[in-house]
Amino acid sequence: MTPNLFTAHDALTDWQADLTRLKDQARWRHIRTPSATQGPFLWQDGHRLVNFSGNDYLGLAGDTQIAHQLSRHLDTLVQNQSLPLWGSTASRLMAGASPWHAQLESTLATLYPGRQTLLFNSGWHANTALLAALAAPGDAIFADRLIHASLIDGWRLSGARLHRYRHADASHLEDMLKRHRGQYKRAFVVTESLFSMDGDEADLSALVELKNRHEAFLVVDEAHAFGVLGPRGAGVAARDGLANQVDIVVGTFGKALASVGAFVAADPVVIEYLIQKSRPLIFSTALPPACAVVTLFHLSLEPDLARRRTELSRLAREFHAQAQSKGWMIPGHSWIVPLMLGSDVRAVQAANRCVEAGLSVLPIRPPTVPEGSARLRLSLRADMSPEMWAPLWTTLEGLS
């Protein structure tokens, strides 16, 4: 007789118990579907809320004028093109490749001179793909403790050894590299540039120096910086003049660029290796060409994008100044604003109070963030105004 054999009924009972525990711990999540969105507002259960819970940093997704222009552009392509626009129907290595994919990769490559780029269906696909393909048993990954879950899953698939250094602590990374680098064939230093839940930045100049000294590859996830920071939105590494010293850059289109998909920018050898070895690329139907068209269209709005970046930066400075005057200690200076509350229950209660005040603000709890660091995460947008967040301070009074 097989020991500990679970029947289907036993499994369902076990999973239900886990779900009950999540509710008891104030960690229950559910999908919220707005009835409408317009600009920085969304409508939920009949109420208009200021949307602080998305990642539409430049306000492109909520801009109806841009939406109408894009609709006309897509309609023209449908009428004039003999190529499919809406469905790829296959992997790019089969029949799913489109000239629009190639044009987007060529356009992105102009942001990273000397590098080639490769599209993926999402940031999750890109991050899991590159680490699983490039790292292997006998290699090591030295990662910031707060990197995205997709990078953690990429490490798990790779078979490499993981060493996690304290968040944004280059000295701790240096100690780890000194102690452990010699034990492995290849080493990868992995970080986000702008951290998605804390809104602070990695010290890329320090990481570049360390990766050079210890013969490691530097992988930088620019998901929340791409489109906003740096020349033409190329990211933190480009802003700091380090783009040619970062070995692998990952960027996504689903945030500031209000589209879908992602890319890896790297040496041509790395890109070719990913084409041959990356399972998410090989075994996934390619992005619909229309998604590449949308991304290209938004990238073409560059003079307006620059104005939006400037406005977002101004709003972030004003918000941080007000938050500091109200007693809130915020780790970064960006448009991603964590208001730390500690306990899961406090975060949920604060989020509910925000909704009552007309603000869509979500509680962020473990496992998204470390234990004891539950928070409200606010995303500022270029199409907001300070008046929109004015109710926040009275709503959260006494919680800082």
C-alpha positions in Angstrom: 0.0 0.0 0.0 1.3 3.4 -0.9 1.9 5.5 2.2 0.3 9.0 2.5 -1.8 8.5 -0.6 -4.0 11.5 -1.2 -7.4 11.1 -2.9 -8.7 13.9 -5.0 -11.1 14.7 -2.1 -8.2 14.9 0.3 -6.4 17.3 -1.9 -9.4 19.6 -2.3 -9.8 19.6 1.5 -6.2 20.4 2.0 -6.3 23.3 -0.5 -9.4 24.6 1.1 -7.7 24.6 4.5 -4.9 26.6 2.9 -7.3 29.1 1.5 -9.0 29.5 4.9 -5.6 30.2 6.4 -5.0 33.0 3.9 -8.2 34.6 4.9 -7.4 34.3 8.6 -4.0 35.9 7.9 -5.5 38.9 6.0 -3.7 37.6 2.9 -6.7 36.8 0.8 -6.5 38.3 -2.7 -9.2 38.6 -5.3 -9.6 40.0 -8.8 -11.1 43.4 -9.0 -12.7 44.2 -12.4 -13.5 47.9 -12.9 -16.6 48.8 -14.9 -14.7 51.6 -16.7 -11.5 53.5 -16.7 -10.6 57.0 -18.0 -7.4 58.8 -17.5 -6.3 58.5 -13.8 -9.8 57.3 -12.7 -11.5 53.9 -12.5 -15.0 53.0 -11.6 -15.6 50.2 -9.1 -18.9 49.1 -7.7 -20.5 52.3 -8.9 -17.8 54.6 -7.4 -15.2 56.7 -9.1 -11.7 56.2 -7.7 -8.4 57.8 -8.3 -6.3 54.9 -9.7 -3.1 54.6 -7.6 -3.0 50.8 -8.1 -1.7 50.4 -11.7 1.6 50.9 -13.5 0.4 53.3 -16.2 3.2 55.7 -15.2 3.0 58.0 -18.3 -0.8 57.9 -18.5 -0.7 56.4 -22.0 -3.3 53.6 -21.4 -5.8 56.1 -20.0 -5.4 58.7 -22.8 -8.5 58.6 -25.0 -7.0 60.8 -27.7 -4.0 58.4 -28.0 -6.4 55.4 -28.0 -8.4 56.9 -30.9 -5.2 57.6 -32.9 -4.0 54.1 -32.3 -7.4 52.7 -33.3 -7.2 54.5 -36.7 -3.6 53.3 -37.1 -4.6 49.7 -36.6 -7.6 50.0 -38.8 -5.3 51.4 -41.6 -3.0 48.4 -41.2 -5.8 45.9 -41.3 -7.0 47.4 -44.6 -3.6 47.7 -46.2 -1.7 44.6 -45.0 -1.8 41.1 -46.3 -0.2 39.8 -43.1 -2.1 38.7 -40.1 -2.2 41.3 -37.3 -4.3 39.8 -34.5 -3.1 36.2 -34.1 0.4 34.8 -34.4 -0.9 31.2 -34.2 2.6 29.7 -33.7 6.0 30.2 -32.2 8.3 32.6 -34.0 10.5 29.6 -34.8 7.6 28.1 -36.7 5.1 30.3 -38.6 4.5 32.9 -35.9 7.1 35.5 -36.9 6.0 38.9 -38.2 7.8 41.9 -39.7 6.3 43.9 -36.8 8.2 41.8 -34.3 11.4 42.3 -36.3 10.8 46.1 -36.6 10.2 46.4 -32.9 13.4 44.5 -32.1 15.3 46.8 -34.5 13.8 49.9 -32.9 14.7 48.7 -29.4 18.2 48.0 -30.5 18.8 51.7 -31.3 18.4 52.3 -27.5 21.3 50.0 -26.7 24.1 50.5 -29.2 26.1 47.3 -29.9 23.4 45.1 -28.6 20.7 43.0 -30.2 17.2 42.6 -28.7 14.8 39.7 -28.5 11.1 39.8 -27.8 9.3 37.8 -25.2 5.6 37.5 -24.4 6.0 39.0 -20.9 8.5 40.1 -18.4 7.9 36.8 -16.6 8.8 34.9 -19.8 11.9 37.0 -20.3 13.3 36.7 -16.8 12.6 33.0 -16.4 13.9 32.3 -19.9 17.3 34.0 -19.7 18.4 32.6 -16.3 17.1 29.1 -17.1 19.0 29.2 -20.4 22.2 30.9 -19.5 22.9 29.6 -16.0 23.5 25.9 -15.2 24.6 23.6 -12.4 28.1 24.6 -11.5 27.2 28.3 -11.9 26.2 30.9 -9.3 23.6 33.6 -9.2 24.2 36.5 -6.8 20.9 38.3 -6.5 19.5 41.3 -4.6 17.1 39.9 -1.9 14.2 41.9 -3.3 14.4 40.8 -7.0 11.1 39.9 -8.7 9.6 36.4 -8.3 10.1 35.7 -12.1 13.9 35.9 -11.6 13.7 33.5 -8.6 11.8 31.1 -10.8 14.4 31.4 -13.5 17.1 30.5 -11.0 15.1 27.5 -9.8 14.9 26.2 -13.4 18.6 26.8 -14.0 20.0 24.5 -11.4 22.6 27.1 -10.5 23.4 28.0 -6.8 21.7 31.1 -5.4 23.4 33.6 -3.1 21.2 36.5 -2.0 22.7 39.7 -0.8 21.0 42.3 1.4 18.8 44.7 -0.5 20.8 47.4 -2.4 23.9 46.5 -0.3 26.9 46.4 -2.7 29.3 45.8 0.2 27.4 42.6 1.2 27.5 41.5 -2.5 31.3 42.2 -2.5 31.8 40.0 0.5 29.8 37.2 -1.1 31.7 37.4 -4.3 35.0 37.3 -2.5 34.0 34.2 -0.5 32.1 32.3 -3.2 33.0 33.4 -6.7 35.9 31.0 -7.0 33.8 28.0 -6.4 31.8 28.4 -9.7 32.3 28.3 -13.4 30.1 31.3 -14.3 28.6 34.0 -12.1 25.6 36.2 -12.6 24.8 39.4 -10.5 21.1 40.0 -10.8 19.1 43.0 -9.7 16.2 45.3 -10.6 17.2 48.8 -11.5 14.1 50.4 -10.0 12.5 48.1 -7.5 8.9 47.4 -8.0 7.7 47.4 -4.4 10.1 49.8 -2.8 10.6 52.5 -5.5 14.3 52.7 -4.8 17.2 52.1 -7.1 20.2 49.8 -7.3 23.6 51.3 -7.3 24.5 50.1 -10.8 27.9 51.8 -10.9 28.9 49.8 -7.9 27.5 46.6 -9.4 29.3 47.2 -12.6 32.6 47.6 -10.8 32.1 44.4 -8.8 31.0 42.3 -11.8 34.1 43.5 -13.7 36.4 42.7 -10.8 35.0 39.3 -10.2 34.3 38.2 -13.8 30.5 38.0 -13.5 27.7 38.9 -15.8 25.4 41.7 -14.7 21.7 41.2 -15.4 19.4 44.2 -14.8 15.7 44.1 -14.9 14.5 47.5 -16.0 10.8 46.7 -16.0 9.7 49.7 -13.9 12.2 52.1 -15.3 11.9 51.3 -19.0 9.9 54.0 -20.8 10.5 56.6 -18.0 14.1 57.0 -17.0 17.1 57.6 -19.3 17.4 58.8 -22.8 14.2 57.9 -24.7 13.2 55.9 -21.7 16.0 53.3 -22.1 16.3 52.9 -18.3 18.5 53.5 -15.3 21.7 52.0 -16.9 21.4 54.3 -19.9 20.6 57.3 -17.8 23.8 56.6 -15.8 25.9 56.0 -18.9 26.3 52.3 -18.1 24.2 50.6 -20.8 27.3 49.3 -22.5 28.6 47.8 -19.3 25.5 46.0 -18.2 25.6 42.6 -19.9 21.9 41.9 -20.1 19.0 44.3 -19.8 15.3 43.2 -19.5 12.6 45.7 -20.3 8.8 45.4 -20.4 6.1 47.1 -22.3 3.1 46.5 -20.0 3.8 49.4 -17.6 5.0 52.8 -18.8 4.4 51.9 -22.5 0.9 50.6 -21.9 1.2 47.6 -24.2 2.2 44.0 -23.6 5.4 41.9 -23.9 9.0 42.3 -23.0 12.5 42.2 -24.4 16.1 41.2 -23.6 19.0 43.3 -24.9 22.4 41.7 -24.9 25.4 40.7 -26.9 24.4 39.1 -30.2 25.9 35.8 -29.0 23.6 35.9 -25.9 20.6 36.6 -28.1 21.3 33.8 -30.5 21.8 31.4 -27.5 18.4 32.4 -26.1 16.8 31.7 -29.5 18.3 28.2 -29.5 17.8 27.4 -25.8 15.0 29.5 -24.3 12.1 27.3 -23.7 9.5 30.1 -23.2 10.5 31.4 -26.6 10.6 28.1 -28.4 7.4 26.6 -27.0 5.1 29.7 -26.8 3.0 31.2 -29.4 4.5 34.5 -30.4 2.9 37.8 -29.3 0.2 38.9 -31.7 1.7 41.3 -34.2 -0.8 43.9 -33.1 0.9 44.0 -29.7 4.2 44.9 -31.4 2.4 47.6 -33.5 0.9 49.1 -30.3 4.4 49.3 -28.7 5.9 50.8 -31.8 3.1 53.4 -31.9 3.7 54.4 -28.3 7.4 54.6 -28.8 6.8 56.9 -31.8 5.2 59.5 -29.5 8.6 60.5 -28.2 8.3 64.3 -27.9 5.1 63.8 -25.9 6.7 61.0 -23.8 9.5 63.3 -22.8 6.9 65.9 -21.6 5.2 63.1 -19.6 8.4 62.0 -18.0 9.2 65.5 -16.8 5.7 65.9 -15.4 5.9 62.5 -13.6 9.2 63.5 -12.1 7.7 66.8 -10.9 4.7 65.0 -9.3 7.0 62.5 -7.6 9.0 65.2 -6.0 5.9 67.0 -4.7 4.4 63.8 -3.4 7.6 62.8 -1.5 7.8 66.3 0.0 4.3 66.1 1.3 4.7 62.5 2.5 7.8 63.5 4.5 6.0 66.5 6.0 3.3 64.0 7.2 5.9 61.7 8.9 6.1 59.0 6.2 9.6 57.5 5.6 9.8 56.4 2.0 12.9 54.5 0.8 13.1 55.9 -2.7 12.3 59.0 -4.6 10.4 57.7 -7.6 6.8 57.5 -8.6 6.5 54.1 -6.9 5.6 55.0 -3.3 5.4 52.4 -0.5 3.7 53.5 2.7 5.0 51.0 5.2 2.5 49.7 7.7 4.1 46.5 9.0 1.2 44.2 9.7 -1.1 42.6 7.0 -4.2 43.6 8.9 -3.2 47.3 9.1 -2.4 47.3 5.4 -5.8 45.8 4.5 -7.7 48.2 6.9 -5.8 51.2 5.5 -6.6 50.2 1.9 -10.3 49.9 2.7 -10.2 53.4 4.2 -8.6 54.7 1.0 -11.4 53.2 -1.1 -14.0 54.9 1.1 -12.1 58.1 0.5 -12.2 57.6 -3.3 -8.7 56.3 -3.8 -7.9 52.9 -5.3 -4.9 51.8 -3.3 -4.0 48.2 -2.7 -2.4 46.5 0.3 0.8 44.6 -0.6 1.5 41.7 1.7 3.8 38.6 1.9 4.8 36.7 -0.2 5.0 39.8 -2.5 7.1 41.6 0.2 9.0 40.2 3.2 7.3 39.3 6.4 6.5 42.2 8.6 6.7 44.8 5.7 3.1 44.9 4.5 2.4 48.3 2.9 0.2 50.4 0.7 1.9 50.7 -2.8 0.9 53.8 -4.7 1.8 54.4 -8.3 1.9 58.0 -9.4 1.0 58.9 -13.0 1.9 61.8 -15.3 -1.8 62.6 -15.8 -2.4 63.1 -12.1 -2.5 66.3 -10.1 -1.7 66.9 -6.4 -5.4 67.6 -5.7 -6.1 63.9 -6.5 -4.0 62.6 -3.6 -5.1 65.3 -1.1 -7.6 63.0 0.7 -4.8 60.5 1.3 -3.2 62.3 4.2 -6.4 62.7 6.3 -7.4 59.1 5.5 -4.1 57.7 6.8 -3.6 60.2 9.6 -2.0 58.5 12.6 -0.7 55.5 10.6 2.7 56.8 9.6 
